[in-house]
Amino acid sequence: MAKINSEALDNIMTRTSVRSYSTEKVTDAEIETIIKAAMAAPSAMNKQPWHFFVIRGEKLRDTLADTLEYGRQSLRNCSAAIIVAGDRSRFFEDEDAVDYWVEDCSAAAENLLLAAHAIGLGAVWCGVYPIPLRAAQLRAATGIGGEYVPMCIIPLGHIEERQDPKDKWDPAKVTYLD
């Protein structure tokens, strides 16, 4: 049997969605660390169709939190937010494979969430794609151009109050095909 990395498994099993943060700022080094982890995600044919937009300060609180109809509480309280978007210039040209960017950016977003948790930050996934109204609101608030497709926005910050992770294990959702 292969050696089990219990630290990695513990990080996965204890990650929670955090929507309330302290006033302590997220540093540039912390942001760079979690974006590096996001970029380590697998992608179809190594296309790496992701692009990350980091939002902080007044743009975050005054513009984004007031414009969006979703994630307002998290965005008002966080120190920074990262928009995970698909870069159309890196999408597959084949019509049948064009939407692989969704899987690739989802893997990157999950890595980002796990990395944030690993370094002691809290974060939550606020979905944008595939709801056109949410994408339009996000574009209007940030000025993100049409060459990018916003997939989600992830508010982050230092955790104000720790919460217990949920046990989501459900053996009824597993079928073994031997």
Order of alpha helices (4+ residues) and beta strands (2+ residues): alpha-alpha-beta-alpha-beta-alpha-beta-beta-alpha-beta
